[in-house]
Amino acid sequence: MGSKTIRVLQIAGAMNRAGTETMLMNLYRKIDKNKYQFDFVSYSSEKSHYDEEIESYGGKIIRLTNPLSIKQLVAAIKVYGPYDVVHSHTLFHCGIANSAAKIAGVKVRIAHAHTTDDNKASLVRKTYLNSMRQLIHLSSTHYLACSQNAGYFLYGKKAEQSSKYSYFPNSIDFHPFLEPPADEKIKQIKTKYEIENHLVVGHIGRFIKPKNHLFLLEITSELVKQEPLTKLLLIGEGEEKRTIKQKAKELGLEKNIIFAGLLADVAPLLHCMDVFVFPSIYEGLGLVLLEAQATGLPCVVSDAIQEEADLNLGLITKTALTESPNAWANQILNVAGNKQTDAIKITQAFIHKNYTIPCSLKKLSSIYQNHNGGSHEKYIDHLI
């Protein structure tokens, strides 16, 4: 490639503060801007959380109106391109995105699986998913997956044997999470949220149904019965927030729940928690679980959480979603406060799992340059 800048079009829908988007920004911040330039397609007319930062690095936000229009995306690629790579993160929409990229003559066309599903799709939806899966196969040069089940969901099980398939470990910049803030900072946070001398149960996630906030409220209701000084600290925004607030009121939990909103820096709050709870109905991986483990927090999670999310630090306790809220409450009380304080051990766990930014950048750079770069290695090789 010589000294030519490789131009990459990232398609993520809208660059708001969520797992996939945050991971993308972690990579964009660290990647060599002389060698790679990212632009982003947004299907939102509103400004997203990361738009300003993207533009500060020289990236463009390309606003489109119709996610189902291949024609519109082809036109955008031709106007703002040429691009060497189109990297799609939009689940089954990857078929549309990469078809447009293929028509526009883009050489490297990546579909990236970030999530699973609850497998309760209707016949009509299953027909749609199968059609889009075929479109992904026909149009993509690379299949990436953050977990085995995420890959199965988006590409089908047979795709794992394809030379196009590669496991791409999710990564976070975990170093800011390792060391707790100064005592004075912790005191300020606890005073602000009135959580001194409380059992602080934390959760980070968008207020959407897959995150299972309603069940989390039922768990909290049971916790309060056993430990009245329980506070549930919820970080995030989303369309279900109003519903959750109303339900909390109905359950008489208003004094026990803190709606902290969307925060740019969650590390200090994670260090103020006693346990992290993640009862998702489905997840691709759950980047916030990596952040929680980086702070040494014990985590009680649903059985829908992927095995790859466990750093093997003894911090993950899985509990079935079929278990009662009381059973979940008991699990939380059993592990609350059992923190891992060995920063070296945590660091080694991230390195062993390849969940580091340098590891991801090395793999991504190889794919963007259209080298094999280990993309033909089988999934299991990365777990040994």
N, C-alpha and C positions, 0 to 999 in steps of 0.2 A: 504493500500500500504506500510505501515511502512516507513522505511528510504530509500527505493528503489528510485533511480532517474528515473523519467518518461521520456522516450526518445520519442521525437516528430519529425516527418519528415514534414517540411513545404514545400509545392509545390507551388511556385509562379512564375515559369518561369525563371526569372532573378531578382536579388535583386538590381534594380536600384532605384533612388530617385523618386518615384511616390507615389500616395496616399495609395494604399494597402500595398506596401512595407514599407513605412515610418511608417504606423500604426503598422505593424508587428515588426519593430525595436523598436518602443516606448515600446511595450509590452516585447520584449526580453531583453531590457536594465534593466527593473524593475523587471522581474520575478526572483524568488529565484532559482539561478543556482545550488544550492545543491539538489533541488527537481525536477527541469525540465531542460532538455538539448535539444536544437533545432539543427537539421541539416536541410539543404536546398537543394532541387533539383534545378539545373539550366539547362535550355535548350539553354544556350548561351555559346559559346566557349570563349567569351571575359570576362574580369574581370568586375564585376559590382560594383556600387558605395559602397554598403554595405558589400562586401565580406570580406574585411580586418577586419572590426569591428566584423563581425560574427566569424571569426577565432580567434580573440582576446578573445572571450568568450568561446572558446573551441568547437564551432560549425564547422561542416564540410560543404563544398560546394561540392555537388555530381554532376558532369557534365555529362549530358546525351545528346544524339544526335537526338533522334527520339521521339517527343512528342506523336506520335500515337501508339508507341509500348508498349503494356502492358507487353510483355515478358521482355523488357529491364528494365522496372521499377521494376518488380518482382525480377529480378536478383539483382538489386541495393539494394532493401530492404533487401534481404537475405545476401548480402555481408556486408553492412554497419550496418544492424540491429543487434539484433531484435529491432523493434520499438513498443511502446505501442499505439502510435497514428500516423495517417497520416491526415494532415490538408491541404486540397486542396483549392487554391484560384484562380484557372485557368478557371473560367467560365464553359463552357460545357465540357472542358477537365477533369473536376472533375470526370466525369463518368469513364474515362480511369484510372485516378490516383487511385480512390477508388476501382475499380475492381481489379487493381494490388495489392492493399493493402489487399483486401479480400482474394485473391488467396494466398498471402504470409502469411496469418494468423494474420494480425493486428486487434486488438480487437476494437479500436475506430477509425472510418473512417468518417471524417468531410468534407462536402462540404460547401463552404462559398461564398455566393452571394455578390458581391461588385458593380455590375453595372446593368443598364437597357439597353434598345436598342431602336432604332428609329422605330421599327416594320415595316420596309420596306424590309424584307427579301424575297428572291425569293422562289418559291415553292421547289426547290432543297434544299435550305438552311433550310427552315422550316421543311422539312423531316428529315434532319440531326439533327436539334435542338431537335425535338421530340424523335428521336432515342437516342440521348445522354441524354436527360432528363430521359428516362426510365432506362438507364444505371446508372444514379445517384441514382434513387430510389431503384434499385436492390442492389447497392453496398454500400450505405452510412448508417451509424448509426445515424448521426446527420445532420440536415440542418440548417445552420446559414445564416442570412440575415441582411445587414446593413440598409435596408429600406424595407417597405412593397412591393413596386414595384420591387425592386431588387429580392426579394423572389419570387414574381409572375413570373418574367421573367425566372429565372433559374429552378424553381421547379414546376411551374404551380400553379393556385389559390387553388386547393384542398389540396396541401401540407401544407398549413397554419393550417389545422385542424389535421395534423399528430402529434403524440407524439414526432416525431423526430425533429419537427420544433421549432426554437427559434429565436427571435429577438436579435441580438447582436449589441448594440449601438457602433458606431465608437467612438474612443476616441483619444484625442491628449494630449500631455503635454502642457496645455495651459498657465501655469504660466509664461514662458519666453516671452509670447506675451503681457502680461497685461501692464507692465510698459514701457513707451517710453524710448528710449536711452537718454543719456545726450545731451544737446543742441549742444555741440561741435561735437558729433558723427552725429547728424542730419545734421549739417552744412557741415561736410565732405562728407556725402552721396550726399547731394543736389549739392555740388560743383562738385563732381566726375561725376555725371550724367547730370549736367547743367539743373537742374530743379527748381532752386530758382525762386520764384515769378511766378511759372507756375501752371496750373491746372494739377495735376498728376493723371492720370487714370491708375490703375494697373490691371494686370492679371497674374496668375501663372498657368501653365499647359503645358503638353507636346504638341509639335507642331504636332498634329494629327487631322484628320478631325472632329471627334466628339466635339473637343474643339471650333470649329467654328471661327478660327482666321480670315478667309477671311471676315466674317460678321463684326468682330470686327474692321477690317480696314475700312470698309464702315461707321461704326458708328463714328470712329475717324475722317474720312473725313468730316462728318457733324459737328462734334464738333469743328473742326478747323475753319470752316466757322463762327461759333458763338463766339468762343473763340480762337483766333489765338495762344495764349500762352498755348496751350494744349500739354502735353507730354504723350504718351502711353508707359508705362513701362512694358515690357514683360519679364517674368522670366520663363526659361525652355529651353529645347532642343527637337529635334525630327525630323522625316523624312520630315515634311512639312515646315521646317524652311526656306529652300532655296526658295520655292514657295512663302511664305509669304513675304520674303525680296524683291523678284522681284515685287510682287503686290504692295508693299508699294512704291517702286520706280516709278511704273507706275502711281500711284495715287498722286505722288508728296509729299509723307509724310515722306521722309527720315529724315528730320530734326525734325519731330514730334514723332518719334518712337525710343525707346531704346531697343535693344536686349541685355538684361543683362546676358543671359546664365543661366546655372544651378548653383544655389547658395546653400551652406550648411545651411546658416542662413538667412531666409527671413524676420524674425521679424523686424529688423531695417528698411528695405525697406517698409514694410507694414505701418510702422509709418510715412513714408514720403509721403504716398499716400493720396489723397483727397477722392477717391472713388474706389471701387473694382468692376470690371465688369466681368461677367461670363456667356457668351451666349451659353453654351453647348447645343448640339443637344440632348444628353442624358447623364445621370450621375447616379451612384449608390447612392451617397450622395454628394461627393465633400468635402473632408477633408480640402482643402484650404479655403473653405468658413467658416469653424469653426475657422481656424487661423485668417482670416480677421476679423471675429466678435470678436475674443479674443482681437484684437487690437482696437476694437471699430469703425471699418470702416463701413460706409454705403456701401451696396452692391446692385448693379443692376444685376439681374440674369434672366435667361430664365425661361419660364414656364415648362421646362423639369426638373428643379431642384426639388428634393424630399422635401416634407414638413418637414421631419425629420431634414433637414439641417438648419432650421430656429430656432434660439435660443430664439425667441420671445422678442428680445431686441429693436424691431422697426428699425432694420438695413437692413432688406431684402426687396427690392422692385422687385416684379416679373413683367416681361414684355414679352409678347408673341413674339415668333420668327417670327410670321407673321406680326408683326408691322414693320414699316419702320425704316431704320437707323436713320432718323431724329427724330422719336418718341423716340428711345432709347437715342439719344443725349440729348433730352429735359429732360428725366428722370434723366440722369446722372447729368445734370446741376442743376436740382431741389434738389438733395440730397447731392451733393458734399460738403464736409466739415462738414456735420451734424454728428459729431462723438459722440459716447458714451464714456464718460470719467470716469464713475463710475466702478472702478475695482471690488468692492464688488458685485455690481449688475451682472457683467459679470460672476464672479466666481459662484454666486448662480445659474445662468442660466445653466452653465455646470454641476453643481451638480444635479440640478433638472432633466436634460435630461439624467443623467447617462453617460455623455460623459467624464468620468474621467478614468485615467489609473487604479487606485485601483478598481473601479467598474468592468472594463473589466477583470482585472486579477482574481478577485474573481470568476466571471462567467466562465472564461476560465479554471481556475484550477479545478472547479467542473466538467466540461465536460471532461477534460483530465483524471480525476480520475474515469471517467465513473459513476459519480453520476448523478441523475436527475438535481440537482442544479438549479432548476427553468427553465430548458430547455423545460418543458411541459407547462409553462405559456403562455398564449395567447399573441399575439403581442400587443393588445390594452392595456394590463395591464401596459406596460412600458411607455405609453404615457400619462397616467392620472396624 
